[in-house]
Amino acid sequence: MHTTIVHVHVKPERIDAFIEACRLNHEASIHESGNRRFDVLHSSDDPCRFVLYEAYATAAGAAAHKNTEHYQQWRDTVADMMASPRQGVPYQGLFPKG
């Protein structure tokens, strides 16, 4: 399983709009072929911090996500909402398998 954990720091005045953009991206992403999880997490300690947990069965599936219309719409919509550039860190999922 191929996963990416994306750390996002959002401008305080854009939190609600960011959450809505992520909801739309999440709802489309979970229907992609090969998607295993697409979680949007909101920090309990800092309302401006979010984590996106993306898991795909294959590297090709993870790469294909970046070419979807909904991802590109999300990327363009949230670009000016971030207080700093988002940081995506790739991981190889061990458990659960596949």
C-alpha positions as CSV (number, residue, x, y, z in Angstrom):
1,M,0.0,0.0,0.0
2,H,1.3,3.5,-0.9
3,T,0.4,6.2,1.5
4,T,1.0,9.9,1.8
5,I,0.6,12.0,4.9
6,V,0.1,15.6,4.0
7,H,0.6,18.3,6.7
8,V,-1.2,21.5,6.1
9,H,-1.2,24.8,8.0
10,V,-4.2,26.9,7.1
11,K,-4.7,30.7,7.6
12,P,-7.2,31.2,10.5
13,E,-9.7,33.1,8.4
14,R,-9.8,30.4,5.8
15,I,-10.4,27.3,8.0
16,D,-14.1,26.8,7.1
17,A,-13.5,27.2,3.4
18,F,-10.5,24.8,3.6
19,I,-12.7,22.2,5.4
20,E,-15.4,22.4,2.7
21,A,-12.8,22.1,-0.1
22,C,-11.4,19.0,1.6
23,R,-14.8,17.5,2.0
24,L,-15.5,17.7,-1.7
25,N,-12.0,16.3,-2.5
26,H,-12.5,13.5,0.0
27,E,-15.9,12.5,-1.3
28,A,-14.6,12.1,-4.8
29,S,-11.2,10.5,-3.8
30,I,-12.8,7.6,-1.9
31,H,-14.4,6.5,-5.2
32,E,-11.1,6.4,-7.1
33,S,-10.0,2.9,-8.3
34,G,-7.3,1.7,-5.9
35,N,-8.1,4.1,-3.1
36,R,-8.1,2.5,0.3
37,R,-8.4,5.5,2.6
38,F,-8.6,9.2,2.3
39,D,-8.9,10.8,5.7
40,V,-9.0,14.5,6.6
41,L,-7.8,15.1,10.1
42,H,-8.2,18.4,12.1
43,S,-5.8,19.1,15.0
44,S,-7.4,19.1,18.4
45,D,-4.7,21.5,19.7
46,D,-4.3,23.9,16.8
47,P,-7.4,24.7,14.6
48,C,-5.1,25.9,11.8
49,R,-3.4,22.4,11.4
50,F,-4.7,19.6,9.3
51,V,-3.4,16.2,8.1
52,L,-4.6,14.4,5.0
53,Y,-4.0,10.6,5.1
54,E,-4.1,9.2,1.6
55,A,-3.7,5.4,1.0
56,Y,-3.8,3.7,-2.4
57,A,-3.3,0.1,-3.3
58,T,-0.5,0.9,-5.8
59,A,2.0,3.7,-6.6
60,A,0.2,4.1,-9.9
61,G,-3.1,4.7,-8.1
62,A,-1.5,7.3,-5.9
63,A,0.0,9.0,-8.9
64,A,-3.3,8.9,-10.8
65,H,-5.0,10.8,-8.0
66,K,-2.9,13.9,-8.9
67,N,-4.4,13.8,-12.4
68,T,-8.0,13.8,-11.3
69,E,-10.2,16.8,-11.9
70,H,-11.3,16.9,-8.2
71,Y,-7.7,16.9,-6.9
72,Q,-6.7,19.7,-9.3
73,Q,-9.8,21.6,-8.3
74,W,-8.9,21.2,-4.6
75,R,-5.2,22.1,-5.2
76,D,-6.2,25.3,-7.0
77,T,-8.9,26.2,-4.5
78,V,-6.8,25.8,-1.4
79,A,-3.6,27.3,-2.7
80,D,-4.2,30.7,-1.1
81,M,-5.7,29.3,2.0
82,M,-2.4,27.9,3.3
83,A,-0.2,29.8,5.8
84,S,2.8,27.8,4.5
85,P,3.3,25.3,1.7
86,R,1.8,21.9,2.4
87,Q,4.2,19.0,3.0
88,G,3.4,15.6,1.6
89,V,5.5,12.7,3.1
90,P,5.3,9.3,1.3
91,Y,5.2,6.1,3.3
92,Q,5.0,2.4,2.4
93,G,2.1,0.9,4.2
94,L,2.9,-2.4,6.0
95,F,-0.2,-3.3,7.9
96,P,-3.0,-3.9,7.0
97,K,-1.8,-5.5,3.8
98,G,-3.1,-4.1,0.5
